[in-house]
Amino acid sequence: MANDTTFILIKNLRDEKSTAIQETLHKIADINTNLLIYGETGVGKDVWVEYLFRIGPFEKMVNLNCGDVPETLLESEWFGYRKGAFTGADRDYEGKWKQAEGGILFLNQIDLLSMNIQAKLLRIIERKKYFPLGSNREMDFDVRFVFSADGDIERKVREGKFREDLFYRISAYRIEVPPLRERKKDIFPLFMFFAQRKGLEVMLGSEARRVLSDYYWRGNIRELENFVTNLSISGGGRRVTDDDIYPLLRTSEDFIDTVKHREMSLEELEREYIRYLLKKYKNKTRVARILKIARKSLYNKLSSYEEEKTRDEGRGTTDE
């Protein structure tokens, strides 16, 4: 395979939501219908498109990021041009759409297009023809369209920021990739996948796994990958515990995010709050004062947390 990394990553996913996406892509791989994949930034939309390409009957895939090319250059980049079409056009250029002939044309971040370009795109998708700049000859094209959008594109349609007719044209089939915090069973396998790529040999106890699972991951998979990179710099190849993990996770709103999106007992809530305060202030006397308890009481609580962690790690937790 040209890109085994994609298959290894997908194979490591364990959450039912990810399994459902994988099964759906296998069902529609041979069906030449427009596909829209959407979700928050960093959830891995491009990985799923790459996976579709690898399992389907496609000769090639051309990836066009709609936010990378200025609007004034977009049509020449997409549709190509003839020599002399504009100043500096000293040769013919076939354009990305022609380059994708017989394969997948992946228009990434379609929601970033202006309303003017959206209107032109709609006409071309409907007619399956386009004019290269400087040419009076229409070109046919044969591609499998795949589109991606960040966030809730249907909300943008309701707000008048994206054409409704274009939305329905590009989304004959649509797949939403849930945020990582809603795919908790994927978090640890992804952590290990990135750790192995960094050459880290890690074993996490149950407490460290819980910390990873309960973290909000606002930046999704991209944030998790960056987190492992930082961990490799600060931790090397030693065993990773919650003591290693907490200093690398952001503190600002993440305590609130955690308690909002996870059901927990009062005891668990207290433990999370104490750890949050210790991470933020790095001073036990100050934390005890904030909690309005004696320092001895705080030390007793911390000691009980350590005993609980030791018991968990003593049960033989491994990374299998």
C-alpha positions as CSV (number, residue, x, y, z in Angstrom):
1,M,0.0,0.0,0.0
2,A,1.2,3.5,-0.8
3,N,0.2,4.7,2.6
4,D,0.1,2.0,5.2
5,T,0.0,4.6,8.0
6,T,-3.6,5.3,7.2
7,F,-4.6,1.7,7.6
8,I,-2.6,1.2,10.8
9,L,-4.3,4.3,12.3
10,I,-7.8,3.2,11.3
11,K,-7.2,-0.3,12.5
12,N,-6.3,1.0,15.9
13,L,-9.6,2.8,16.4
14,R,-11.9,1.0,18.9
15,D,-14.9,3.3,19.4
16,E,-18.2,2.2,17.9
17,K,-18.7,5.5,16.2
18,S,-15.4,5.1,14.3
19,T,-16.3,1.5,13.4
20,A,-19.6,2.8,12.0
21,I,-17.7,5.3,9.8
22,Q,-15.4,2.6,8.5
23,E,-18.2,0.3,7.6
24,T,-20.1,3.1,5.8
25,L,-17.1,3.9,3.7
26,H,-16.7,0.3,2.6
27,K,-20.4,0.3,1.6
28,I,-20.2,3.4,-0.6
29,A,-16.6,3.0,-1.9
30,D,-17.8,1.7,-5.3
31,I,-20.8,4.1,-5.5
32,N,-20.0,7.2,-7.6
33,T,-22.0,9.7,-5.5
34,N,-20.9,13.0,-3.9
35,L,-19.7,12.6,-0.4
36,L,-19.5,15.3,2.3
37,I,-17.5,14.6,5.5
38,Y,-17.8,17.2,8.2
39,G,-16.8,17.7,11.8
40,E,-14.7,19.8,14.1
41,T,-11.2,20.9,13.2
42,G,-8.7,18.1,13.9
43,V,-11.0,15.1,14.0
44,G,-9.3,13.4,11.1
45,K,-11.5,14.1,8.2
46,D,-8.6,13.9,5.7
47,V,-7.6,10.5,7.2
48,W,-11.0,9.1,6.4
49,V,-10.9,10.5,2.9
50,E,-7.5,8.9,2.4
51,Y,-8.9,5.6,3.7
52,L,-11.8,5.8,1.2
53,F,-9.3,6.3,-1.6
54,R,-7.2,3.3,-0.6
55,I,-10.2,0.9,-0.4
56,G,-11.9,2.1,-3.5
57,P,-11.3,1.6,-7.3
58,F,-9.6,4.9,-7.8
59,E,-6.5,5.6,-9.8
60,K,-5.6,8.8,-8.0
61,M,-6.7,11.5,-5.6
62,V,-6.1,15.2,-5.8
63,N,-6.5,17.2,-2.6
64,L,-7.6,20.8,-3.0
65,N,-7.7,23.0,0.2
66,C,-10.2,25.7,-0.5
67,G,-8.6,28.0,2.1
68,D,-5.1,27.8,0.7
69,V,-5.6,29.5,-2.7
70,P,-6.7,33.2,-3.0
71,E,-10.0,33.6,-4.8
72,T,-8.4,35.5,-7.6
73,L,-6.3,32.5,-8.5
74,L,-8.8,29.7,-7.6
75,E,-10.3,29.2,-11.1
76,S,-7.0,29.1,-12.8
77,E,-5.7,26.6,-10.2
78,W,-8.8,24.5,-10.5
79,F,-9.7,24.5,-14.2
80,G,-6.3,25.4,-15.7
81,Y,-5.6,27.9,-18.5
82,R,-4.3,28.3,-22.0
83,K,-1.1,30.1,-22.9
84,G,-1.6,33.8,-23.0
85,A,-4.8,33.8,-21.0
86,F,-3.3,36.4,-18.6
87,T,0.0,38.0,-17.9
88,G,2.5,35.4,-16.9
89,A,0.6,32.5,-18.6
90,D,3.5,31.4,-20.8
91,R,2.3,27.8,-21.2
92,D,-0.8,25.7,-21.0
93,Y,-1.8,24.4,-17.5
94,E,-4.4,21.6,-17.3
95,G,-5.5,22.4,-13.7
96,K,-6.3,20.2,-10.7
97,W,-9.6,19.0,-12.0
98,K,-8.1,17.6,-15.1
99,Q,-5.3,16.0,-13.0
100,A,-7.9,14.2,-10.9
101,E,-9.6,12.6,-13.9
102,G,-10.5,9.0,-13.1
103,G,-10.0,9.5,-9.4
104,I,-11.1,11.4,-6.3
105,L,-11.3,15.2,-6.3
106,F,-11.2,16.1,-2.7
107,L,-12.3,19.7,-2.0
108,N,-11.2,20.3,1.6
109,Q,-12.8,23.0,3.7
110,I,-15.5,23.7,1.1
111,D,-17.3,26.0,3.7
112,L,-14.5,28.6,3.2
113,L,-15.5,29.4,-0.4
114,S,-17.1,32.7,-1.1
115,M,-20.7,32.9,-2.2
116,N,-19.5,33.9,-5.7
117,I,-17.3,30.8,-6.1
118,Q,-20.0,28.6,-4.6
119,A,-22.4,29.7,-7.4
120,K,-19.8,28.8,-10.0
121,L,-19.0,25.5,-8.4
122,L,-22.7,24.6,-8.3
123,R,-23.1,25.2,-12.1
124,I,-20.0,23.2,-12.9
125,I,-21.0,20.2,-10.7
126,E,-24.5,20.2,-12.2
127,R,-23.3,20.4,-15.9
128,K,-20.1,18.3,-15.4
129,K,-18.3,20.7,-17.7
130,Y,-16.0,23.7,-17.3
131,F,-14.0,26.2,-19.4
132,P,-10.2,26.6,-18.8
133,L,-9.3,30.2,-18.6
134,G,-8.5,31.6,-22.1
135,S,-10.4,28.8,-23.9
136,N,-13.7,28.7,-25.6
137,R,-13.8,24.9,-25.5
138,E,-15.7,23.2,-22.7
139,M,-14.0,20.3,-20.9
140,D,-15.8,17.3,-19.6
141,F,-14.6,15.7,-16.4
142,D,-15.0,12.4,-14.7
143,V,-14.2,12.5,-11.0
144,R,-15.6,11.2,-7.7
145,F,-16.3,14.3,-5.6
146,V,-15.5,14.2,-1.9
147,F,-16.0,17.4,0.2
148,S,-15.1,18.3,3.7
149,A,-16.3,21.1,6.0
150,D,-15.2,22.2,9.5
151,G,-17.9,22.4,12.2
152,D,-21.7,22.5,11.5
153,I,-22.1,23.3,7.8
154,E,-25.9,23.0,8.1
155,R,-25.8,25.9,10.6
156,K,-24.0,27.9,8.0
157,V,-26.7,27.1,5.5
158,R,-29.3,28.3,7.9
159,E,-27.4,31.5,8.6
160,G,-27.1,32.2,4.8
161,K,-23.3,31.7,4.8
162,F,-23.4,28.7,2.5
163,R,-25.7,28.1,-0.4
164,E,-28.5,25.6,0.3
165,D,-28.7,24.3,-3.2
166,L,-24.9,23.6,-3.2
167,F,-25.1,21.9,0.1
168,Y,-27.7,19.4,-1.1
169,R,-25.7,18.9,-4.3
170,I,-22.4,18.0,-2.5
171,S,-24.0,15.9,0.2
172,A,-25.8,13.1,-1.6
173,Y,-24.1,11.1,1.2
174,R,-22.8,12.7,4.3
175,I,-20.7,11.5,7.2
176,E,-20.2,13.4,10.5
177,V,-16.9,12.6,12.3
178,P,-17.6,13.1,16.0
179,P,-15.1,15.0,18.2
180,L,-12.5,12.9,20.0
181,R,-14.2,13.5,23.4
182,E,-17.2,11.6,22.1
183,R,-15.1,8.7,21.0
184,K,-13.4,7.8,24.3
185,K,-12.5,4.3,23.2
186,D,-10.3,5.8,20.5
187,I,-8.2,8.0,22.8
188,F,-5.8,5.5,24.4
189,P,-5.2,3.5,21.1
190,L,-4.5,6.8,19.3
191,F,-2.2,7.8,22.2
192,M,-0.2,4.5,21.8
193,F,-0.2,4.9,18.0
194,F,1.5,8.3,18.2
195,A,3.7,7.2,21.0
196,Q,5.1,4.3,19.0
197,R,5.7,6.5,16.1
198,K,7.8,8.7,18.4
199,G,9.7,5.7,19.6
200,L,8.3,5.8,23.1
201,E,7.9,2.7,25.1
202,V,5.1,3.5,27.6
203,M,2.8,1.7,30.0
204,L,0.0,3.6,31.5
205,G,-1.7,2.7,34.7
206,S,-5.5,3.0,35.0
207,E,-5.3,6.4,36.5
208,A,-3.2,7.8,33.6
209,R,-5.6,6.2,31.1
210,R,-8.5,7.8,32.9
211,V,-6.8,11.2,32.8
212,L,-6.4,10.8,29.0
213,S,-10.0,9.6,28.5
214,D,-11.6,12.4,30.6
215,Y,-9.6,15.2,29.1
216,Y,-11.7,17.4,26.8
217,W,-9.4,17.4,23.8
218,R,-10.7,20.6,22.3
219,G,-8.2,20.3,19.4
220,N,-9.2,16.6,18.9
221,I,-6.7,14.2,17.3
222,R,-4.4,17.0,16.3
223,E,-4.1,18.1,19.9
224,L,-3.5,14.5,21.1
225,E,-0.7,14.1,18.5
226,N,0.9,17.4,19.7
227,F,0.5,16.2,23.3
228,V,2.5,13.0,22.6
229,T,5.2,15.1,20.8
230,N,5.5,17.3,23.9
231,L,5.6,14.2,26.1
232,S,8.4,12.6,24.0
233,I,10.4,15.8,24.6
234,S,9.8,16.0,28.3
235,G,9.5,12.4,29.3
236,G,11.8,10.3,27.0
237,G,11.1,6.6,27.0
238,R,10.2,6.0,30.7
239,R,6.9,4.8,32.1
240,V,4.2,7.5,31.9
241,T,1.9,8.1,34.8
242,D,-0.7,10.8,35.6
243,D,2.2,12.8,37.2
244,D,3.8,13.0,33.7
245,I,0.6,13.7,31.9
246,Y,-1.0,16.5,34.0
247,P,1.7,19.1,33.6
248,L,1.3,18.9,29.8
249,L,-2.4,19.3,29.7
250,R,-3.9,22.8,29.6
251,T,-5.6,24.0,32.8
252,S,-7.7,27.0,32.0
253,E,-11.2,25.7,31.2
254,D,-10.5,22.0,31.1
255,F,-11.6,21.3,34.6
256,I,-15.0,22.8,33.7
257,D,-15.0,20.9,30.4
258,T,-14.3,17.6,32.2
259,V,-17.0,17.8,34.8
260,K,-19.5,19.0,32.2
261,H,-19.0,16.0,30.0
262,R,-18.5,13.2,32.4
263,E,-20.7,11.8,35.1
264,M,-18.8,11.4,38.4
265,S,-19.3,10.9,42.1
266,L,-18.9,13.7,44.6
267,E,-15.6,12.0,45.7
268,E,-14.3,12.0,42.1
269,L,-15.3,15.6,41.6
270,E,-13.4,16.6,44.7
271,R,-10.3,14.7,43.6
272,E,-10.5,16.4,40.1
273,Y,-10.8,19.8,41.7
274,I,-8.0,19.3,44.1
275,R,-5.7,18.2,41.3
276,Y,-6.7,21.1,39.1
277,L,-5.9,23.6,41.9
278,L,-2.5,21.9,42.6
279,K,-1.6,22.1,38.9
280,K,-2.7,25.7,38.7
281,Y,-1.1,27.1,41.9
282,K,1.6,24.5,42.6
283,N,1.3,25.4,46.3
284,K,-0.4,23.1,48.8
285,T,-0.8,25.8,51.5
286,R,-2.6,28.0,49.1
287,V,-4.8,25.2,47.8
288,A,-5.7,24.2,51.4
289,R,-6.6,27.9,52.1
290,I,-8.8,28.0,48.9
291,L,-10.6,24.8,50.0
292,K,-10.9,26.1,53.6
293,I,-9.4,23.0,55.1
294,A,-6.3,22.3,57.2
295,R,-3.1,21.4,55.4
296,K,-3.1,18.1,57.2
297,S,-6.5,17.3,55.7
298,L,-5.2,18.1,52.2
299,Y,-2.2,15.8,52.7
300,N,-4.5,13.0,53.9
301,K,-6.6,13.4,50.8
302,L,-3.5,13.3,48.5
303,S,-2.2,10.3,50.3
304,S,-5.4,8.4,49.8
305,Y,-5.3,9.3,46.1
306,E,-1.8,7.9,45.9
307,E,-2.8,4.7,47.7
308,E,-5.7,4.3,45.2
309,K,-3.4,4.8,42.2
310,T,-0.9,2.2,43.7
311,R,-3.7,-0.4,44.1
312,D,-4.8,0.2,40.5
313,E,-1.3,-0.1,39.1
314,G,-0.7,-3.2,41.2
315,R,-3.5,-5.1,39.4
316,G,-1.2,-5.6,36.4
317,T,-2.6,-3.0,34.1
318,T,-0.8,-3.1,30.7
319,D,-1.2,-1.4,27.4
320,E,-2.8,-4.4,25.8
